[in-house]
C-alpha cells in the first residue's frame, strides 16, 4: 500500500540527528533529514484533518485548511522521491491484480480530493495480472491524482480507468496488448507546446514544481517494459496513461 508515515506528537530536535550523521555518506544525511521532516509534518497533517472533519471555522477557513492538507500530501510525495533518490530501491516486478489494487486504493485516492471533485473507477472485467513493481504503481497513482486536483481548482471529475489496449505507435499485430492504467481529469488541459514538454525532466507548469515526478514515472515504466503517454485538450482535460506489461503466461503457469 501507499507508505504510511509514522505518527508522532513529539517535535524532536532534528539538529542533533543531523549532527550525528554529518561527515558521513550524503545519502544517509539526506535520508535522516527527510525522516525528521516527516516526523514534524505528520502531526500537523493529523491536526488539520481533524479540524476539517469537525468543520471548525467558516467556509473560507475550511477551504484554506483543505489547501493546507493538500500541500502536506504534496510534501510527503516529494519526501518519498527524495528518499528514492538517496536510497534507490531495486524495482521488483510481480503479478499485480489491477482491479483489486484500485479497489484497495480508492479511499486513499479519493481522500486527497476536495468535495468539489468526484472520483470514479472504470475497470474492465477479467483483466490479466500486470507484471510491474507494485509500490511504483501505487505512488504514481497518488501523484497523478494530485496532479489532476491541481488542474481543477473549481472542481470536476477524475476517472481512474484500466483496460486492455495497444500502446500508441504499436499497430503491428506482433505487439502484445498491455494493461492501460489511466488517470483522466476534466481540468484546464494543456496546449501543444506544454504537452510536448510533459514528462521531460525539469519541465513543470507549476511555479514551485520540480518537473521530476512525471519524468521519473516515465523512466521507471520504460525500464520495466511498459510506457507512458499523455493526451490533453485545452479546457477539456488531460489523460495520462501508464502502459503495464502483462504477466507472462509461462510465469502464471509456474505459479499455479
C-alpha positions as CSV (number, residue, x, y, z in Angstrom):
1,X,0.0,0.0,0.0
2,X,1.0,3.7,-0.2
3,X,3.5,4.3,2.5
4,X,2.1,5.4,5.9
5,X,4.4,7.7,7.7
6,X,5.0,7.1,11.5
7,X,2.6,9.2,13.6
8,X,4.2,11.2,16.4
9,X,3.2,14.2,18.5
10,X,6.8,14.9,19.5
11,X,8.6,17.8,17.8
12,X,12.0,16.1,18.2
13,X,15.2,18.1,17.6
14,X,16.4,17.2,14.1
15,X,19.6,19.3,14.6
16,X,21.0,16.6,16.8
17,X,20.1,13.9,14.3
18,X,21.7,15.9,11.5
19,X,24.9,16.5,13.5
20,X,25.2,12.8,14.3
21,X,25.5,11.8,10.7
22,X,27.4,14.9,9.4
23,X,30.5,13.9,7.6
24,X,29.1,10.6,6.5
25,X,27.6,9.5,3.2
26,X,25.4,12.4,1.9
27,X,22.7,9.9,1.1
28,X,22.4,8.9,4.8
29,X,22.3,12.6,5.7
30,X,19.5,13.2,3.2
31,X,17.5,10.2,4.5
32,X,17.9,11.4,8.0
33,X,16.7,14.9,7.1
34,X,13.7,13.6,5.2
35,X,12.8,11.3,8.1
36,X,12.9,14.2,10.6
37,X,10.9,16.3,8.2
38,X,8.1,13.7,8.1
39,X,8.1,13.3,11.8
40,X,7.4,17.0,12.0
41,X,4.9,17.0,9.2
42,X,2.7,14.1,10.3
43,X,1.2,15.6,13.5
44,X,0.4,18.8,11.5
45,X,-1.5,16.8,8.9
46,X,-3.3,14.9,11.7
47,X,-4.5,18.1,13.4
48,X,-5.5,19.7,10.1
49,X,-7.5,16.7,9.0
50,X,-9.3,16.6,12.4
51,X,-10.2,20.3,12.1
52,X,-11.5,19.7,8.6
53,X,-13.7,16.7,9.8
54,X,-15.1,18.8,12.6
55,X,-15.8,21.7,10.2
56,X,-14.1,24.1,12.5
57,X,-14.3,27.7,11.1
58,X,-16.0,29.5,8.3
59,X,-16.3,28.1,4.7
60,X,-13.4,30.2,3.7
61,X,-11.3,28.9,6.6
62,X,-12.2,25.3,5.8
63,X,-11.1,25.9,2.2
64,X,-7.8,27.1,3.4
65,X,-7.4,24.1,5.7
66,X,-8.2,21.8,2.8
67,X,-5.5,23.6,0.8
68,X,-3.0,23.1,3.6
69,X,-3.8,19.3,3.8
70,X,-3.3,19.1,0.0
71,X,0.1,20.8,0.3
72,X,1.1,18.4,3.0
73,X,0.3,15.4,0.8
74,X,2.4,17.1,-1.9
75,X,5.3,17.4,0.6
76,X,5.0,13.7,1.5
77,X,5.2,12.8,-2.1
78,X,8.3,14.9,-2.6
79,X,9.9,13.5,0.5
80,X,9.4,9.9,-0.8
81,X,11.0,11.0,-4.1
82,X,14.0,12.3,-2.1
83,X,14.3,9.0,-0.3
84,X,14.1,7.1,-3.5
85,X,16.9,9.3,-4.8
86,X,19.0,8.8,-1.7
87,X,18.4,5.1,-1.5
88,X,17.3,3.8,-4.8
89,X,15.3,0.6,-4.4
90,X,15.7,-2.1,-7.0
91,X,12.4,-2.5,-8.8
92,X,10.7,-5.8,-8.1
93,X,8.0,-6.6,-10.7
94,X,5.4,-9.1,-9.6
95,X,1.9,-10.1,-10.7
96,X,-0.5,-7.4,-9.7
97,X,-4.3,-7.6,-9.9
98,X,-5.1,-4.1,-11.0
99,X,-8.8,-4.3,-10.3
100,X,-8.1,-5.4,-6.7
101,X,-5.3,-2.8,-6.3
102,X,-7.7,0.1,-7.3
103,X,-10.4,-1.2,-5.0
104,X,-7.9,-1.0,-2.1
105,X,-6.6,2.4,-3.1
106,X,-9.9,4.0,-3.9
107,X,-10.5,5.5,-0.4
108,X,-6.9,6.8,-0.2
109,X,-7.0,8.5,-3.6
110,X,-10.5,9.9,-3.0
111,X,-9.3,11.2,0.4
112,X,-6.9,13.7,-1.2
113,X,-9.6,15.3,-3.3
114,X,-11.8,18.1,-2.1
115,X,-15.6,17.9,-2.0
116,X,-15.8,19.7,-5.4
117,X,-14.0,16.9,-7.2
118,X,-15.5,13.4,-7.6
119,X,-13.6,10.3,-8.5
120,X,-14.8,7.4,-10.5
121,X,-13.3,4.0,-11.3
122,X,-13.8,2.4,-14.7
123,X,-12.2,-1.0,-14.7
124,X,-12.7,-3.7,-17.4
125,X,-13.7,-7.1,-16.1
126,X,-11.3,-10.1,-16.4
127,X,-8.1,-8.1,-16.7
128,X,-5.0,-10.3,-16.7
129,X,-2.5,-9.5,-14.0
130,X,0.1,-6.9,-14.8
131,X,3.8,-7.6,-14.3
132,X,5.0,-4.5,-12.6
133,X,6.5,-3.1,-9.4
134,X,3.5,-2.6,-7.1
135,X,5.0,0.2,-5.0
136,X,5.8,2.2,-8.2
137,X,2.2,2.0,-9.4
138,X,0.8,3.0,-6.0
139,X,2.9,6.1,-5.7
140,X,2.4,7.0,-9.4
141,X,-1.4,6.8,-9.0
142,X,-1.3,9.1,-5.9
143,X,1.0,11.6,-7.7
144,X,-1.2,11.7,-10.8
145,X,-4.4,12.1,-8.8
146,X,-2.8,15.1,-7.0
147,X,-1.8,16.5,-10.4
148,X,-5.4,16.1,-11.6
149,X,-6.6,18.0,-8.5
150,X,-4.1,20.8,-9.4
151,X,-5.8,21.1,-12.8
152,X,-9.3,21.5,-11.4
153,X,-9.3,24.4,-8.8
154,X,-13.0,24.9,-9.5
155,X,-14.0,21.2,-9.2
156,X,-14.5,18.5,-11.7
157,X,-14.1,14.7,-12.2
158,X,-11.2,12.3,-12.0
159,X,-11.6,8.9,-13.7
160,X,-9.2,6.2,-12.9
161,X,-9.6,3.5,-15.6
162,X,-8.0,0.2,-16.5
163,X,-8.4,-1.8,-19.8
164,X,-6.5,-3.9,-22.3
165,X,-5.2,-1.9,-25.3
166,X,-2.3,-1.5,-27.6
167,X,0.2,1.3,-26.8
168,X,0.1,4.2,-29.3
169,X,2.5,3.7,-32.2
170,X,2.4,-0.1,-31.9
171,X,-0.1,-1.0,-34.6
172,X,1.6,-4.2,-35.7
173,X,-0.2,-7.5,-34.8
174,X,3.0,-8.8,-33.3
175,X,2.9,-6.3,-30.5
176,X,1.1,-7.7,-27.5
177,X,-1.7,-5.7,-25.8
178,X,-0.9,-4.2,-22.4
179,X,-2.9,-3.1,-19.4
180,X,-3.6,0.6,-19.8
181,X,-4.0,2.3,-16.4
182,X,-5.1,5.9,-16.8
183,X,-5.9,8.9,-14.8
184,X,-8.1,11.4,-16.6
185,X,-9.4,14.8,-15.4
186,X,-11.8,17.4,-16.7
187,X,-9.4,20.3,-15.9
188,X,-7.7,23.1,-17.8
189,X,-5.8,20.8,-20.2
190,X,-2.6,21.6,-22.0
191,X,-1.8,23.3,-25.2
192,X,0.5,21.6,-27.8
193,X,3.7,23.3,-26.5
194,X,3.0,22.3,-22.9
195,X,2.0,18.8,-23.9
196,X,5.4,18.3,-25.7
197,X,7.2,19.2,-22.5
198,X,5.1,16.8,-20.3
199,X,7.4,14.1,-18.9
200,X,10.6,16.0,-19.8
201,X,12.9,16.3,-16.8
202,X,12.8,19.6,-15.0
203,X,9.8,20.9,-17.1
204,X,6.9,22.0,-15.0
205,X,3.9,24.2,-15.4
206,X,3.8,24.8,-11.6
207,X,5.5,27.8,-10.0
208,X,7.3,25.6,-7.5
209,X,7.3,22.3,-9.4
210,X,10.4,20.2,-9.8
211,X,9.5,18.7,-13.1
212,X,10.7,15.3,-12.0
213,X,7.6,13.4,-10.9
214,X,6.2,12.5,-14.4
215,X,9.7,12.1,-15.8
216,X,10.6,9.6,-13.0
217,X,7.4,7.6,-13.6
218,X,8.1,7.5,-17.4
219,X,11.6,6.3,-16.9
220,X,10.6,3.6,-14.4
221,X,7.8,2.4,-16.6
222,X,10.1,2.0,-19.6
223,X,12.7,0.2,-17.5
224,X,10.0,-2.5,-16.8
225,X,8.9,-2.9,-20.4
226,X,6.0,-0.5,-20.1
227,X,5.5,3.1,-21.1
228,X,3.7,6.4,-20.5
229,X,1.6,8.5,-22.8
230,X,-0.2,11.8,-22.3
231,X,-3.2,13.3,-24.2
232,X,-4.7,16.6,-23.5
233,X,-7.0,19.3,-24.9
234,X,-7.1,22.9,-23.6
235,X,-10.2,23.5,-21.4
236,X,-11.3,19.8,-21.7
237,X,-8.8,18.0,-19.5
238,X,-5.8,15.6,-19.6
239,X,-5.4,11.8,-19.6
240,X,-2.2,10.2,-18.5
241,X,-1.9,6.5,-19.5
242,X,0.6,4.1,-18.0
243,X,1.1,1.0,-20.1
244,X,1.8,-2.1,-18.0
245,X,3.2,-5.3,-19.3
246,X,1.0,-8.4,-18.8
247,X,2.3,-11.2,-16.6
248,X,3.9,-13.7,-18.9
249,X,1.9,-16.8,-19.5
250,X,4.8,-19.1,-18.6
251,X,5.2,-17.3,-15.2
252,X,1.5,-17.7,-14.5
253,X,1.7,-21.4,-15.2
254,X,4.7,-21.8,-12.9
255,X,2.8,-20.1,-10.1
256,X,-0.2,-22.5,-10.4
